[in-house]
């Protein structure tokens, strides 16, 4: 997703949007019972990056901010669920 911060062709962004949507849905299932705040954030990411019903943020700058926030939330989910992987 970090590469998505660069200027890339539209097809890349369409594929990235699908991958982020699928990852957000999966992340939601991981944190939904343990961390309600992260679950809501992952649900919001899934809605924002939904490939079927596109949300227009307008400028590329708005998407840049959304991408940075998305990266931070994914990082928080990884940190919140990392103990689960170690104990499994």
Buried (B, 14 or more C-beta within 10 A) or exposed (E): EEEBEEEEEEEEEEEBBBBBBEBBBEBBEBBBEEBEEBBEBBBBBBEBBBEEEEEEEEEEEEBEEBBEBBBEBBEBBEEBBEEEEEEE
